[in-house]
Amino acid sequence: QHGRVKIKTTAQQEEEKRKEREKKLKIYVAARDACFSKRNEGIWDDEALQLTQQLLSSNPDFATLWNYRREILIDKDEVQKIYEAELSFTESCLKVNPKSYGSWHHRGWVSARLPRPDWARELTLCDRCLSLDDRNFHCWDYRRMVVKMSGVPVDQELAFTDRLIGSNFSNYSSWHYRSTLLPLLHPESPEPPSPCQQLLKEYELVQNAFFTDPNDQSAWFYYRWLLGRGMSIEMISCVYVNRDEERVAVAFSRPVNAQSVGLFLVLDGQPQRVEWRSVHPRFKQSPVWICNLPPGTISDITNERNLTVHWTEKHTHRDCALYTGRTESWCRDSATDQELFRSELSVEKTSVLQSELQSVKQLQELEPLNKWCLLTIILLMRALDPLGYEQEMLAHFRTLKEVDSMRSAYYSDLCSKFMIENTILKMEYAEVRVFSISDKNLTTLCHLDQLLLVTHINLSSNHLQRLPPQFAMLQCLEVLEADNNAIENLEGVYHLPKLEEVLLKNNKISTLADLQTLASCPKLKRLDLRGNPVTQTANVESELAELLPSVTDLLL
């Protein structure tokens, strides 16, 4: 046994490590308690600075200590020298944890207060950190602050993203940063712009990326952003007036809070005191708002009345004339598909998007089951001609659900959205107030604010599970057909003042509570619930008669 090196057992090694950890922990806890005591006593001295440095060097994510450290530094003299030392300290902390919230935030605080900052040094630090991890979003945030404070030209930063993307097409952070820079370099004018050289360059850049690696999502997301830069005009899209109910409904191009955006109603030149309310109690923000005029204000059918709704926040208004002998009236522009659901396309931009569609189709020939490729083709078709490409779009959605089955529900909802848009467009072109979209495999409802004037809606033979609160925007609805779905509740059928007939055969309504909102519809006369579980409930007929006294034609 003599002359042999004694090897410690695993248990002995673990015990020594435990004792070492306990010793370090006691030192750490003692220093932490000393810091807390000093802070509670209002002491901001050099010893406290040393204690916080000791603690943060081993644990740079202790936010309270960074706060205490800033309290100490803020009253120091020789700011330049002390703050430069602080930058060196935060740099050492970032070596411990390059994604430390506290370290990056503290460095930003110091840099913003440094009398003579060295911004070139800060950019170099960012370059170094991003070369180690190009998705360090803490560093990206700090870099944006440095660029803003130092006035780095936008085109210089764009060139920086060129370099990063060139070395790694999968650098999602660089693509995202690029999307924040381009609008600064090429702000959109109010008129639809012709495609500039920069836009063509962007298309070429992303094509290089997804032809190189078609399955990487970074470039595809950026491509979708490029295709969807158009902004809709904020406006009052429709004003509806009903003489019998002395009610006014106003639809906006986006959800608003009518009680805070400055909405005023003028009748025959006289301002009216009205109380605006959203169409459903759950909505504080809504695209549709309603109000009631004082009794007798417009009820005389022999008088013509002129209303104006003013939206002071956007300095816009819309007029609506209620003519003699008319019980209702409305005012809205005859909207085109570009105005409703997509950006107006100039001839030049249409040509570019056609070219893009052909390029992505070429990739699809090589990668027929690539989900990003299929989805992008759908989006390009939507931008170019949503009605003309409808059948092709549906075929691509079917393929998408097969190749990416985990997201099948998402594709079903997106397809439902596009089908509803197409149906609204067809309804607009025909200038009718009937909305029929039966047997289209709908899983969700959207764009209901566009249906303010609809009197008859047919949603039968789809896969709908509910009528959402937004359904209450259909303020002119008289007939609702929703047979053969999977509807369980009618939350959105709330206080529809003109609703007379509801057909709900073969759904999944199981309790009277699911029908409660129908009680808020004062003109409801006919209700068909055949084929619903609720019809098996004892005494359902008598209880429904009590719940819905206005219904005279009840089918169970």
N, C-alpha and C positions, 0 to 999 in steps of 0.2 A: 504493500500500500504506500510505502514511502516514495516521495518524488512525484506523485501523481497530483494533477491540478484538481482541487475539489470543485465539483460542479453543483451549483445550487439547484434544488428541486423547483419545479414549477410553482408549488405552493409557497416556497420561500420567496421566490421572485415576485409573486403576486402580493404577498404580505408587505414586502419592501416598497412596492409601488403604491400600495394603499396608504402606508405611513407617509410617503412623500406627498401624496395628494392631500392628505389631511393637514400636513404641515403648510403646504401652499394655500390651502383653503383658509386656515386660521389667519395667515398673513393677509390674505385678500379681504376676509370679513372684517379684520381689525382696521385695515385701511379704509374700507367702505364706511364703516361706522364712524371713523374719525372724520371723513368727508361730510357725512350727514350731520354730525354734531356741529362742525364748523359752519355749515350752511344755515342750520337752524339758529345759530348764534349770530349770523350776519357777518362772519369773518371771511374776507376775500384777500388772503395773503399769499406769499410765494409758497409757503408750505402746502396750502390747499392746492395750488397749481401743480406742485410736485406729486401730491397724493393722487390727483385725478389722472396725471400722466402715467403714474405707475399702474393704476387700475385699467385705464383705457388701452394701454399697450398690450395687455393680455386679453382684454374683452372690449373691443371697439364699438360694440352695439349697446352700450349702457347709456341710454338717452339722457337720463337724469344727470349723469356726470358731465356730459357735453354741455347741458344747460348751465350747470354750476360753473363750468370752465369759462363759458361766455360771460357770465356775470362777473367773474374775476377779471377777464381781459378787458372788458369794456371801459374800465376806469384807469387803465395803465398808461403811463407816459412812454416815450420812445416807441410809438406805435409801429413804425416801419420795421424796426429791428425785431420787436417781440412777435409781430404778426408773420414775419418771414420765418421765424423759428417755428411758429405754429403750423405753417405750411409744411415744413420739413417733418414735424411730428405727425400730421395727418397722413403724410405720404408713407411713413413707417407703419401706421395703423392699416392703411390700405394693402400693405404687403401681407398683413395678418389675414385680412378679409377684404378682397377687392370689391365686394358688393355690400359693404357696410353702409346702411342708411345714415347712421350718425356721422361717420367720417366724411362722407361726401357732402352732407348738409353743412357740417361745420366748416369744411373747406370753402364752400360757397359763401358762407357768412363772413369768413376771414377775407377772402378775395374781394368781396364787395366793399370792404371797409379799409383795405390796404391803400395808403396814400399814393404809392407809386407801384401799381401792380405790374407784374411781368406776364402779360397775357400769352406771349409766345411760349413761355415755360409751361403755362397751364395747358395750352393746346398740345404741346409735346407730351405732357403727362397723359392726356386723353388718348393720343395716338398710341402710346405705349400700352395703356390698359386695354384699349380696344383690339390691339394686335394679339393680346393674350386671350381675350374673350370678346368677340365682336357683338355679343348680345348682352353685355353689361349695361342694363338700362339706366342704372344709377350714373354711370359715366356719360351715357348719352345725354341725360338731363343736365348734367354739369357742363358738358360741352356746349349745349344750346345756350346756357347762361353766359358762358365765356364768350361765345360768338356774338351774342347780343351786346354785352358790356364793352367788348373791344371793337365792335363795328366791322367784323370780318365780312367782306363782300359775299353776297349770296352765291354768285357764280363760282367763287373759290370753294365754298362748302359743297356745292354740287359736284365739283371736280373731285373733292375728297370722297364723296360717296361713289363716284365712278371707280376710283381706285379700289375701294373695299368690295364693291360688287364684282369688279373684274377679277378679284382674287378669290371670291366666294359668292356664287350666285344665290346661295342659300341664306345670305345675310339679311334676314327679315328686317332687322333694325335699320339697316342702311336704306332699304326700299322705303320703309316708313318715313325716315328722315327726309328722303327725297320728295315724298309726297307733301311735306310741310314747306319745302324750299321752292318747288316749282310755282305754286300760286303767288309767291312773293316775287319771283323773277318774271312771271307772265300772268299778271292778274287779269281775270276775265272782264271784258267790257260788257255793258248792258246788252249790246247787240251780239248775236251769235257770231263768234270769230271764225275766220277761215283757219284751217289747220296750219300752224306755223312749223318751221323747221324743227323746233324743239320737240313738238309733239310727235313728229315723224321719227325723231331720234329716239324718243322714249319707246315707241312701238317696236323699233328695231332692237333696242336694248332688251326688252322683255322677251321678244321672240328668240333672241340668242339664248336667253336663260332657259325658257321652257322647251326649246328644241334640244338643248344640251341635257337637261334633266326634267322630263315631262311630269315626273311625280313629285317634284319639290313644290310646295305650296306658296313659297314666298313671292316669286315672280307673278304667279297667277293672281294673288290678292292685289298686288300692285296694278296689274293689268285691269282688274275690275274697277279699281279706283280711277284709272285713266279713262275708262269708258263711261264713268258716271259722274263727271265733274259738273254737269249742268245743274243749276239751281232754279227751282220754281219761283215764280213771282208771288210775293205775299199780297193777298188781296181779299176783298169780299167777293166770294164766288157766286153767291146766290142770296136773294131776299125773297121771302114768301109771305104773303098776307092773306089771312082768311077773315072774311067779313062776318060770318055767322058767329065764329068763336072770338072775334076781335083779338086775333093772335098774330104775332109776327115771328117768323123764324129766320135766322141769319146763318149762312154757312160761310166759313173762312177757308182759305187754302191751307191752313195749318191749325193745330189745336191752340186755343188762346184761353185766357181767363177774362171774360167780357166785363167782369166787375173791376178789373184793374188796368185794362188797356185803353180806356177812354172810348166807350161805345155810346153814341147818342142817337136818338130817334127824333126826327123832325117831321111833323104832319102838317101839310099845307102852310109851311113856313113857320109853324109854331113848335118850339121844343116841347117834348113830352116827358113827363115824369113816369118812367117805367122801371120795373125791376127785372133785370136779366137773370135767367136761371139756365143751368145746363140741362140737357135732356134726361140725365140720369143722376141720382144722388151721389154716385161714386165718382163723378167727374168734377174736378176743379179746373182742369184744362180740357177743352172740347172744341172740335171744329164747328159744332152746331150749337147755337144758343137761341132761346125763345123768350118772349115776353108777352104779357097781356096788356092791351090798351084799356083805359078807363071805360066802364060800361056806357054804351051809346055813342062812342066816339066815331065809329065808322059803320054802324049797323044800318043806316038809312041807305037802301039799295038805289035810291034815285040820285044820289050824290056821287060825283067823281072825287076821289081823294088821292093826293100825291104824297108819298112817303120818301124820306131820304135817311139812310143809315150812314152815320159818320164814324170812321175809325181813325181817331185822332193820332194814335201812336204811329200809324203809317201814312198819315195825311192823305187819306183816300175816302171815298164815299160811293154809295150806289143808290140810284133812284128807282122807285117802283110805283107805277100808277095803277090804282084800283078803279077801273072804269065803271060807269053807270050800268046797272043790271048785272054786274059780275059779282059772284060770291067769293071768288078767290083770284089772286093774281101773283105773278112772280117775275123776277127779272134776273137773267143770267146770260152770259155770252154763250153762243153756240161753240162749245169747246171742241178742239181737235184732239187727236190722240197725243200729239206732241205736248200740248198744253196740260193735258191731264196726267200722263204717266211717263213722259220722256222729254228730253231736251229737244228744242227745235233744231233740226239738222240742215245746215246749208248744203248746197250742191257739192261743194268741195269736201265737206266732212263726210257726207254720204258716200262719196267715192272712196275716201280713206277707209271707212268702216267696211265697205264691201271688200276692199283689198285685204283688210284684216280677217274678215270672215273666210276668205279663200285660203289665207295662210294657215289659220287654225284648222280648217277642214283638211288641208294637206297633212298636218300633224296627226289628225284623227285617222287618216288612212294608214299611217304608220303605227298609231297607238289607238286602235278602235275602242278599247275598254278603259281609256284614261278618263277618270271622272272630272278632272279639272278641265280637260279639253272639251268634254261634252257640255259641261255647265257653261263654259265661256261661249261656245257656239250658240247656246240658248240665249244668253245675254246679248250677244251681237245681233241675233235675229230680232230680239225684242226692241233693240235700239233702231233697227232699220225698218222693219215692217211687221208688227206684231200679229196682224190679221192674216197677212199673206203667208207667214211661216208657221201658222198655228199647228197644222197637222205634223209637220216635221219636228216642231218643238215637243209635241206630245210623245212622239216616237223616241226622242232623245231622253225624255223624262223616264219612260219605261225602261230604257237601257240603264240609266243612272241608278234606278232602284234595284236593279239586278246586280250591278257591279259594285255598288256601295250600299249594301242592304242595311248596315247599321244606321245610316242616315236616311232611310226610306221615308220616315215621317216628315223630316225636313223637306225632302223633295216633293212630297205630297202637298204640304202646305204652300210651298213656293209655286207649284203648278196650279194650285187652287187660286192663288193670288193672280197669276197671269190670266187664268180663264175668266175670272171675275172682271179683270181689266178689259179683256176682249169683249165680254158681254156688255159692259158699260159703253164701250166704243160703238158697238152695233146699235145699241139703244139710242145713243146720241145721234148717230147718222139717220136713224129712222124717225127721230123726234117723237118717241112714244114715252108713256109713263108706266109701262109694263116691263118688269125685269124677270126674265125666265132663264134659269140655268139648272134645269133638272137633268139627272142622270149624267153628271160630269165628274163623278168621284171626288167631289169637294170634301175636304177635311176641315176647312176653316173658312171664316167669312172676314172680308176686309173691304176697305174703300166704301164703307157704308155711308160716310158723309156725302158721297156722290149721289146717293139715292134719296135725298130729301124730298123730291117731288114724286117719287114712285107711289102709285096707288095699288098696284097688284104685283106681288112677288111670288115666284114659284121656285122652291128649293127642293122639290121632291126627288126621291131616289138618289140620294148622295150618301156621304158617310159623316154627316154632321152630328156632333154629340151635344151641342148647346147652341142657343141663340145668345150671343154675348151682349154685355151692356151697351155696346155701340149700336146695337139693333134699334135702340130707342131714337136714333137719328131719323128714322123713317117716319117723319111726322105727318105725312099725307097718306100713309098706308091704310087701305080699306080691306084688302083680302090677303091673307097669308096662307100659302100652301107649302107644307113641309112634310108630306107623307113619306113613309119608307126611308127614314133616317135612323139614327141611334140617339136622338135627342132625349136628354135626361132632365133638363131644366130650361125654363123660359125667362131667365133673368132679364134679357134685353127687351122683352115685350112689356115695357114699362110706360104707362101713361101715354099710349098712342091714341090721340083724341078721336081719330076717324076709323079705327079698326072695327070692322063689323063681322068678319068671317075668318075663322082659324081652322085649318084642316091639318090634323096631326096623326093620321092613321099610321099604325105600325111603327111606333117609336118606343122609347124606354122610360116613359114618364110613369113613375111608380107610386107617388104620393100626392095628396092634395096640396102639400107645401110647394111641390114643383109647379103648380098651376097658380100660385098665389098672385103673381104679378098681373095675371089676366084681370084680376078684380079692379085694377087701376085703369082699365080701358072702358070708358063709360058707354060706348055705342055697340059693344060686342053683342051680336045676336045669334050667331051660329058657331057651334063648336063640335068638331068631330074627333073623338078620342078612341075610336075602335082600334083594337089590336095593341093597346097599351096595358102594362101591368096594373095601372091604377083602376082599370075597369073591373078588376077582380075583387076590389076592396068592398067590404060590407057597407051598405048604406051610402055608396058613393053617389048615387043619383040625387038623393035628398040633400046630401052635404054640398054637392056642386050647385044645386039649385039655391042653397043659402049663400054660398060663396059668390056665385055669379047670377044675381037676380035678373040681369038684363038679357041673359041668354034664353031665347024662346025655342031654339032648334038644337037640342043636345043629342048627339049620337054616341052611344057607348057600346 
